[in-house]
Amino acid sequence: MTTNAQHWLKELTTQYRIQLSMLLALRTLMFVSQALCFWFFSNIMGIFITQGSTLVNELIPLFIPLFIASTFAWVVIKYYLNVRVAKLQQQVETDIQNRVEQTLNSQQNALCRQYSSYFWQHVWISHIPAISQFLTQYQLQKMLSGLIPVFVIIAIIPINYFVALILLITLPIVPLFMILVGKGAAKLHQQHFIALERLGGLFVDRLKALTLLTSFNQHDTETARLDEASKLVNDRTMRVVGVAFLSTSVLDFFSTVAMALIAVFIGFSILGEISLGPELPFTYGLYLLLVAPLLFSELKNLGSFYHQKALAESAAEAIYPVVKQENTNNQAFANKTGSQNTSWQNLHWQNFHIETPSLKAENLSLQQGEHVFLQGPSGSGKTILLEALMGLRKSSHQLTGKCVLLSQSAVITTASVRSNLMLDRVLPDKTLLDMLNKVELTPWLHSLPNGLDTLMGEHPPLSGGEAQRLALARILLQQADIVLLDEPTAHLTNEQHILLAELINRLCLSQTVIWASHKTLPDNWFSQQWIIEQGEILCK
């Protein structure tokens, strides 16, 4: 059965059909120049060995320039072909990366949260290159392996039909066993990718929680768990390597047997011991012995690239759920970038729903300037609802106007304090300083060596509460119509929670706010409550 991911690979092949056709033409020309090189070499050797000195002096000056010219053409075409393949690989990788980046820009953290950090590393490091190599190597070799053997066998038939018959019988055996051996390779590669991703995610999670593991003296337990996961990955790796080795061994065996049959037949034919088909002079015999391995070489290359097909199918299965998500909600994307002009209006929605995961509400209403307290147990879908309201997830309705989101963990880039606040905009220093003063970060700013120009680096000089205050200043500078708060005090102490919550409430009094929180907040801050229970949003 053809999966959606495999269908997507076929679409990519169609998309780059013109470039692949040009590469096929170059590869065919390279093969022709190589075959001509062998033909002229065979004639030179035949003249030296079988002809008299007079013919040697007459014919060698004719064939040597042709031999040199065909060899030069072979080398030049091969170099140009490699250049074109590298450029096409880069183009394919860039196009897929752009599609992934477009989806990430559209859905942002809502999409990132669905996969581990190790998965995203594999997307850029392994999956995208595997797909580009599948298109530029496997697909090209597949077309070449179906084209060249037919032409060569047709050319060999007039020379000796029995050699052509041997090739006609033995050549199909190679791809047949290649398909049989490699049939389960895609599944093995997919299992290998999943095992690697899980091991990587497990290792990263334990690194993040290293302090906690030390506190509870769990180093030995987690080491044993990592060791068990590592053994599973090693087992999967050896299965993939075993399949690759078996496939290569089978291809080498049948190629060797076929070439041995041809060499024995040609040798006995030249000696006059066998007389099947037209007589084989030394020149023709040597040429057939040089050209026949090229045919098996093309099929063996296809066999080695066949594993790239398995890799690409596994990579496509991983990437396709990401790239298939089209940016259908241009309005929501404009909301996130702040480039749209639609003004914020009161909303009255009926039959609001999110398909995946399932979340629905019979009625949702929100007035300008209203503050909503969003509640529900962990995993009930509070974050998913906020992401859907921003347009980061597909849903029946989305907010108009400019929206900003403050999440549980503040994202602080390695750039300067100024860059973290402005986000590629240009704002006067006075505006930035006034906002930092509002969020009570002026003393922290004065402690920095270069003020607004101090680089945050990999380890920003901020406590958890200070990082959230800096993120709050950043979203307030956006002057958004609607502020969405996804448990901004979740990782703070109770004292820090109270101080930051009061600060957020005071600074956002004039804005529309939807605030999700597990922690206690005063009822008089909110005009209504949205409670999520068993996939349904209840308004109170």
C-alpha positions in Angstrom: 0.0 0.0 0.0 1.3 3.5 -0.9 1.4 5.7 2.1 0.9 9.5 2.1 4.7 9.8 2.7 5.5 7.6 -0.3 3.1 9.6 -2.4 4.8 12.8 -1.3 8.2 11.3 -2.4 6.6 10.7 -5.8 5.4 14.3 -5.9 8.9 15.5 -5.2 10.3 13.3 -8.0 7.8 14.8 -10.4 8.7 18.3 -9.2 12.3 17.8 -10.1 11.7 15.8 -13.2 13.5 18.3 -15.6 16.6 18.4 -13.4 16.7 14.6 -13.1 16.2 14.2 -16.9 19.3 16.4 -17.4 21.3 14.4 -15.0 20.2 11.2 -16.7 21.3 12.6 -20.1 24.7 13.5 -18.6 25.0 10.1 -16.9 24.2 8.4 -20.2 26.8 10.5 -22.1 29.4 9.5 -19.4 28.6 5.8 -20.0 28.8 6.2 -23.8 32.2 8.0 -23.5 33.4 5.2 -21.1 32.2 2.5 -23.5 34.0 4.3 -26.4 37.1 4.5 -24.3 37.0 0.7 -23.8 36.4 0.1 -27.5 39.4 2.1 -28.6 41.5 0.5 -25.9 40.4 -2.9 -27.1 41.4 -2.1 -30.7 44.8 -0.8 -29.6 45.5 -3.9 -27.6 44.1 -6.1 -30.4 46.4 -4.4 -32.9 49.5 -4.8 -30.7 48.9 -8.5 -30.0 47.4 -9.9 -33.2 48.5 -7.6 -36.1 51.9 -7.1 -37.8 54.3 -4.3 -37.2 53.1 -2.5 -40.4 49.5 -2.3 -39.3 50.6 -1.3 -35.8 52.4 1.8 -37.2 49.5 2.6 -39.4 46.6 2.1 -37.0 47.9 3.0 -33.6 48.3 6.8 -34.5 44.6 6.7 -35.4 43.2 5.0 -32.3 45.4 6.6 -29.6 44.0 10.2 -30.1 40.5 8.7 -30.1 41.2 6.8 -26.9 42.6 10.0 -25.3 39.7 12.1 -26.5 37.1 9.6 -25.2 38.9 9.3 -21.8 39.0 13.1 -21.5 35.3 13.4 -22.3 34.6 10.7 -19.7 36.5 12.6 -17.0 35.0 16.0 -17.9 31.4 14.8 -18.0 31.8 12.9 -14.7 33.1 16.1 -13.0 30.3 18.2 -14.4 27.8 15.6 -13.4 29.0 15.6 -9.8 28.7 19.4 -9.7 25.1 19.2 -11.0 24.2 16.5 -8.5 25.6 18.5 -5.6 23.6 21.6 -6.7 20.4 19.6 -7.1 20.9 18.1 -3.6 21.4 21.6 -2.2 18.3 22.8 -4.0 16.1 19.9 -2.7 17.4 20.3 0.9 16.8 24.0 0.8 13.2 23.6 -0.6 12.3 21.0 2.1 13.9 23.1 4.8 11.9 26.1 3.7 8.7 24.1 3.9 9.5 22.9 7.4 10.4 26.4 8.4 7.2 27.8 6.9 5.2 25.3 9.0 7.2 26.2 12.1 6.6 29.9 11.5 2.9 29.2 11.2 2.5 26.9 14.2 5.6 27.8 16.3 5.6 26.3 19.7 2.4 24.3 19.2 4.3 22.2 16.6 7.6 22.1 18.4 6.0 20.7 21.5 4.6 17.7 19.6 8.1 16.3 19.0 11.3 15.9 21.0 14.3 18.1 20.5 16.2 15.0 19.2 13.5 14.6 16.5 14.1 18.2 15.2 17.9 17.5 15.2 17.3 14.4 13.1 15.1 16.4 10.7 17.9 18.7 9.8 20.9 16.4 10.1 19.5 13.1 8.7 16.0 13.1 7.3 16.3 16.0 4.8 19.7 14.9 3.4 18.3 11.3 3.1 15.4 12.5 0.9 17.7 14.7 -1.2 20.1 11.7 -1.8 17.1 9.5 -2.6 16.1 11.9 -5.4 19.5 12.7 -6.8 21.1 9.2 -6.5 18.5 6.4 -6.1 16.0 7.8 -8.6 18.7 8.7 -11.1 20.3 5.3 -10.8 17.0 3.5 -11.1 16.3 5.2 -14.4 19.8 4.6 -15.6 19.7 0.9 -14.6 16.6 0.4 -16.7 18.0 2.3 -19.7 21.6 1.4 -20.2 21.4 -2.5 -20.0 18.8 -2.5 -22.8 20.9 -0.4 -25.1 24.1 -2.4 -24.4 22.4 -5.8 -24.9 21.0 -4.6 -28.2 24.5 -3.5 -29.2 26.1 -6.8 -28.1 23.6 -9.1 -30.0 25.3 -8.5 -33.4 28.7 -9.2 -31.8 27.7 -12.5 -30.1 24.1 -13.4 -29.3 25.1 -16.0 -26.7 26.9 -13.4 -24.6 23.8 -11.2 -24.9 21.7 -14.2 -23.8 23.8 -14.8 -20.7 23.4 -11.1 -19.8 19.7 -11.2 -20.5 19.3 -14.1 -18.1 21.6 -13.0 -15.3 21.0 -9.3 -15.2 17.3 -9.5 -13.9 18.4 -11.8 -11.1 20.4 -8.9 -9.4 17.5 -6.4 -9.0 15.1 -9.3 -8.1 17.2 -10.4 -5.1 17.8 -6.7 -4.3 14.1 -6.1 -4.0 13.5 -9.4 -2.0 16.3 -8.6 0.5 15.5 -4.9 0.8 11.8 -5.3 1.1 11.9 -5.0 4.9 14.7 -2.5 5.0 12.3 0.5 5.2 10.6 -0.9 8.2 13.9 -1.6 10.0 15.2 1.9 9.2 11.9 3.4 10.6 12.2 1.4 13.8 15.9 2.4 14.0 15.0 6.1 13.7 12.3 5.8 16.4 14.7 4.0 18.7 17.4 6.7 18.2 14.9 9.5 18.8 13.6 7.9 22.0 17.2 7.3 23.3 18.2 10.9 22.4 15.0 12.3 24.0 15.6 10.2 27.1 19.2 11.3 27.4 18.3 15.0 27.0 15.5 14.8 29.6 17.9 13.2 32.1 20.5 16.0 31.5 17.8 18.6 32.1 16.8 16.9 35.3 20.3 16.2 36.5 19.9 18.3 39.7 16.7 16.6 40.5 18.2 13.1 40.0 21.1 14.1 42.3 18.7 15.2 45.0 16.8 11.9 44.9 19.9 9.8 44.4 18.6 8.3 41.2 21.8 8.2 39.1 22.2 4.4 39.2 18.5 3.8 38.3 18.6 6.2 35.3 22.0 4.9 34.2 20.5 1.4 34.0 17.5 2.7 32.1 19.8 4.5 29.6 21.9 1.3 29.2 18.8 -0.7 28.5 17.6 1.8 25.9 21.1 1.8 24.4 21.2 -1.9 24.0 17.8 -1.7 22.2 19.3 0.8 19.8 22.4 -1.3 19.2 20.2 -4.3 18.4 18.2 -2.3 15.9 21.4 -0.9 14.4 22.9 -4.4 13.9 19.7 -5.5 12.2 20.0 -2.6 9.7 23.7 -3.3 9.1 22.9 -7.1 8.7 20.3 -6.3 6.0 22.8 -4.0 4.2 25.5 -6.7 4.3 23.2 -9.4 3.1 22.0 -7.3 0.2 25.6 -6.4 -0.9 26.8 -10.0 -0.6 23.9 -11.3 -2.7 24.6 -8.7 -5.4 28.3 -9.5 -5.4 27.7 -13.2 -5.6 25.4 -13.1 -8.6 27.5 -10.5 -10.4 30.6 -12.6 -9.9 28.9 -15.8 -11.2 27.6 -14.1 -14.3 30.9 -12.5 -15.1 32.7 -15.8 -14.6 30.3 -17.5 -17.2 30.9 -14.7 -19.7 34.7 -14.8 -19.2 34.8 -18.6 -19.6 32.7 -18.5 -22.7 34.8 -15.7 -24.3 38.1 -17.4 -23.4 37.1 -20.8 -24.9 35.5 -19.0 -27.9 38.8 -17.2 -28.7 40.7 -20.5 -28.3 38.2 -22.1 -30.7 36.9 -24.6 -28.2 33.4 -23.2 -28.3 31.6 -22.0 -31.4 28.3 -20.6 -30.3 27.2 -17.6 -32.2 29.5 -15.5 -34.5 33.2 -15.9 -34.2 34.8 -13.7 -31.4 38.1 -12.1 -32.4 40.4 -10.9 -29.6 39.3 -7.3 -29.9 35.6 -8.1 -29.5 36.3 -10.5 -26.7 38.4 -8.0 -24.7 35.7 -5.3 -25.3 32.9 -7.5 -24.0 35.0 -8.4 -20.9 35.4 -4.6 -20.2 31.8 -3.5 -20.9 29.9 -6.4 -19.2 31.1 -5.4 -15.7 29.8 -1.9 -16.3 26.3 -3.3 -16.6 26.6 -5.2 -13.3 28.2 -2.2 -11.8 25.1 -0.1 -12.6 22.8 -2.6 -11.0 25.1 -3.0 -7.9 25.0 0.8 -7.6 21.3 0.6 -7.7 21.5 -2.1 -4.9 23.6 0.2 -2.7 21.3 3.1 -3.4 18.3 0.9 -2.6 19.0 1.4 1.0 18.8 5.1 0.4 15.2 4.5 -0.7 14.5 2.8 2.7 16.2 5.6 4.5 14.2 8.2 2.5 10.9 6.4 3.1 11.6 6.3 6.8 12.6 10.0 6.7 9.5 10.9 4.8 7.3 9.1 7.3 8.8 11.3 10.0 8.8 14.7 8.1 5.5 14.3 6.2 3.3 15.0 9.2 5.2 18.3 9.5 5.3 19.5 5.9 1.8 18.5 5.1 0.4 21.1 7.5 -0.3 23.9 5.1 -0.5 27.5 6.3 -4.2 27.7 5.6 -4.9 30.4 8.2 -3.2 33.4 6.7 -5.2 35.6 9.0 -3.8 33.9 12.1 -0.3 34.1 10.7 -0.8 37.8 10.2 -2.0 38.1 13.8 1.2 36.4 15.0 3.5 38.6 12.9 1.5 41.8 13.6 1.2 42.6 9.9 -2.6 42.5 9.6 -5.0 45.4 10.1 -8.1 43.6 11.3 -9.3 45.3 14.5 -10.2 43.3 17.5 -14.0 42.7 17.8 -16.1 41.1 20.5 -16.6 37.4 19.8 -19.7 35.2 20.2 -18.9 31.7 18.9 -21.1 28.7 18.7 -20.0 25.1 18.2 -16.3 25.9 18.7 -14.1 22.8 18.2 -10.6 21.6 17.8 -10.2 18.3 15.9 -6.9 17.0 17.2 -6.9 16.6 20.1 -10.7 16.8 20.5 -11.8 19.9 22.4 -15.2 21.7 22.0 -17.5 24.3 23.4 -21.2 25.0 22.6 -20.7 28.8 23.2 -17.7 31.0 23.7 -17.9 34.8 24.2 -15.3 37.4 24.9 -15.7 41.2 25.2 -13.0 43.8 24.7 -11.1 44.4 27.9 -12.4 41.3 29.5 -10.2 39.1 31.7 -10.9 35.3 31.5 -9.6 32.7 34.0 -8.9 29.5 32.1 -8.8 26.4 34.4 -8.6 22.7 34.1 -6.5 19.7 35.3 -3.1 19.0 33.8 -3.4 17.6 30.3 -6.9 18.8 29.9 -6.0 21.1 26.9 -5.5 24.6 28.3 -2.3 25.1 26.2 -3.9 23.6 23.2 -6.9 26.0 23.4 -4.6 29.0 23.7 -2.6 27.8 20.7 -5.8 27.3 18.7 -7.1 30.8 19.6 -3.8 32.2 18.2 -4.2 30.2 15.0 -1.3 27.9 15.8 -3.6 24.8 15.6 -6.5 24.1 13.3 -9.8 25.0 14.9 -13.3 26.2 13.8 -12.6 29.7 15.1 -9.6 32.0 15.8 -9.2 35.3 17.4 -8.9 38.4 15.2 -6.7 41.3 16.1 -3.1 41.1 17.3 -2.4 38.4 19.9 0.7 37.7 22.1 1.4 34.7 24.3 3.4 34.5 27.5 4.2 30.8 28.2 5.5 28.9 31.3 9.1 29.2 30.3 10.4 32.5 29.0 12.4 32.3 25.8 15.5 34.4 26.1 17.8 34.6 23.1 21.6 34.8 23.2 21.4 38.4 21.8 21.5 41.6 23.8 18.8 42.8 26.1 17.8 45.4 23.5 17.3 42.7 20.8 15.3 40.5 23.2 12.9 43.4 23.8 12.6 44.7 20.3 12.4 41.5 18.2 13.7 43.0 15.0 11.8 46.2 15.5 13.3 49.6 16.1 12.3 51.3 19.4 13.8 54.3 21.2 15.8 53.5 24.4 13.5 55.6 26.5 10.6 53.3 25.5 12.6 50.2 26.5 13.8 51.7 29.8 10.3 52.8 30.7 8.9 49.3 30.1 11.7 47.7 32.1 10.9 50.1 34.9 7.2 49.1 34.7 8.1 45.4 35.1 10.5 46.3 37.9 13.7 45.2 36.2 15.5 48.6 36.4 17.8 47.4 39.3 18.7 44.2 37.3 19.5 46.3 34.2 21.8 48.6 36.2 23.7 45.5 37.4 24.6 44.6 33.8 28.0 45.7 32.5 26.7 47.1 29.2 23.1 47.9 30.1 20.7 47.3 27.1 23.6 46.1 25.0 24.6 43.3 27.4 24.6 40.0 25.6 22.5 37.3 27.3 24.5 34.4 26.0 23.8 30.7 26.5 23.2 31.2 30.3 21.4 34.5 30.7 22.1 36.3 34.1 18.4 36.0 35.1 16.4 34.2 37.8 13.2 32.5 36.8 11.1 35.5 37.9 13.4 38.0 36.2 13.2 36.0 32.9 9.4 36.0 33.0 9.4 39.8 33.7 11.7 40.4 30.7 9.3 38.3 28.6 6.4 40.3 30.0 8.1 43.5 29.0 8.6 42.1 25.5 4.9 41.2 24.9 3.7 44.5 26.4 5.9 46.4 23.9 4.0 44.6 21.1 0.9 46.6 22.1 -1.3 43.7 21.3 -5.1 43.6 21.5 -5.2 40.3 23.3 -2.8 38.8 25.8 -2.8 35.0 26.3 -1.1 33.8 29.5 -0.2 30.1 29.7 0.7 29.5 33.3 3.4 32.2 33.4 4.1 31.6 37.1 4.1 27.8 37.0 7.8 27.3 37.8 8.1 30.1 40.4 7.9 30.0 44.1 4.6 31.0 45.8 6.1 34.4 46.8 7.4 35.0 43.2 4.0 33.9 41.8 2.1 36.5 43.9 4.4 39.3 42.9 4.5 38.5 39.2 0.8 37.8 39.0 -0.1 41.2 40.6 2.3 42.9 38.2 0.8 41.2 35.2 -2.7 42.1 36.3 -1.8 45.7 36.9 0.0 46.2 33.6 -2.7 44.4 31.5 -5.8 46.1 33.0 -6.7 47.8 29.8 -6.2 44.7 27.5 -8.2 41.6 26.9 -6.6 38.7 28.8 -7.1 34.9 28.8 -5.1 33.6 31.7 -4.5 29.8 32.2 -3.2 28.9 35.6 -3.2 26.1 38.2 -2.3 28.4 40.9 -4.8 30.5 42.9 -5.7 33.9 41.5 -8.2 36.5 43.0 -11.7 36.1 41.6 -12.2 39.8 41.3 -9.5 40.0 38.6 -11.7 38.1 36.2 -15.1 38.7 34.6 -15.6 35.1 33.6 -14.1 31.6 33.9 -13.6 28.9 31.2 -13.2 25.5 32.7 -12.1 22.5 30.6 -13.5 19.1 31.7 -13.3 15.9 29.7 -12.7 17.7 26.4 -15.4 20.3 26.8 -15.1 24.0 27.6 -17.6 25.3 30.1 -18.2 29.1 30.5 -19.1 30.5 33.9 
